[in-house]
Amino acid sequence: MSAPPASRDQVGSISAFVVLLLVALMVLLGLVVDGGAALSARQSAADEAEQAARAGAGALSVEALRTGSLQLDPGPAVKAAEAFTLVAGHPGTATVSGDVVTVQIHYRVATEVLGIVGIGSLPVSAVASATDVQGVTVGTP
């Protein structure tokens, strides 16, 4: 026996379902691909900010070193940290507060799949701080 013919009001209902399913799958694919790229970019930005802060924390005051103290020279510290971010490819801003250098990096990463639905880029940002220490320090286990 053959199946009864479909009524006229149900013709095309499977097509609408397939279209909605494909849209949902594309959005899911976009979240996986572009979300993964954004997470990777976020980790790279954090690494760059940490390294830039360390570069700035190495800019010590020569005058303070002559007297035997360890003190940052704020101007060169900011310049060294910001120069590192330029070389790394994502310009950032650096500030010095006391003996701590803080670097902030903000940029956007282009999307590959989510651009189809109008999301052309995703924001990426990171903040890291560093301080220079004198001698060897041992943490408690």
Order of alpha helices (4+ residues) and beta strands (2+ residues): alpha-alpha-alpha-beta-beta-beta
